[in-house]
């Protein structure tokens, strides 16, 4: 029994000791001369930490015994950017910026924002372009302009300046600039040229032999590019012809030895002889011994010429729209030509001098047959002209000695040179129609208006 009492006494003493250690104590406290540990209530001192721009505020409560806790959290304050200073970095392309430093105590954060309406003026050089954004601002100095004889439009006559980057004005003396006169820039040192949308025609040899010319921007108003306009421009590599152009003249790009790519739009209805001849690097599209140019949507738009003058077999692609001037000129072994319905225009002299040609099938889409198209095809005996044909050029069937039958699907409404009406009764007779086309009226332009 005494042993059991001793064990309980020991356990009680340990419990008291543990409580004394864990409790907040005052070691100097005494009572009736006996030392013992006594507990007390925490007394906390509050310390407030103010919020900053990036950290929240809070209150720390600390007791003398070392115990503490935190509460009363306050959200962080926002930066206070008051005094923005312009960074002086605007251009004619982009607004500049302005920067401010937070004015809150102890914060060195900065903020940069776009300064509204701070675009600068263009910096224009003699070329008429901004040296920062390269945008065309004014006409290049040194371009001589004139006014048409009827006083309704202006023309580019010549260039006598030293600048190499050329911008042609769209307005001169309150008149639209519509034409670039023949040889206006021929043999000059220009590197690039921007032709405005006001221009409708580029004249004969306008940029011929501009050896340094590398870039041409043709405006969306141009409808015709005349003969030899860009011939012998040795460094001209790429040309995009806008979809306003309908006519590309003879030898327009002749001898452009660096020319690799040309895009021909659907609007083009005629391409002159040798327009792309001697362009050694030009990438043609090849199909059945014929060379084509076109665009991304139709690479076979225009049949330019043949890959081999002496081939026995040629075939026109089903997507071809036009056949260029002299495309098959003097090919000696062609006996049959099939023109698909997709073709609308057959160029001048396209089949001239094909001595062995005996059969021609003209598709139902053809509207125009050019000058001398079948000139001197001496073995051609008969031909059928579909209702779609409304224009036949001069000498189109001249000297086709054996042509004895021409059938007009629609013989009504034809006239020669626009004023002399050709009797429909005569054209209704295949033999008479053949005689009229190859001899009697062969030197006239035929057109159907009804």
Order of alpha helices (4+ residues) and beta strands (2+ residues): alpha-beta-beta-beta-beta-beta-beta-beta-beta-beta-beta-beta-beta-beta-beta-beta-beta-beta-beta-beta-beta-beta-beta-beta-beta-beta-beta-beta-beta-beta-beta-beta-beta-beta-beta-alpha-alpha-beta
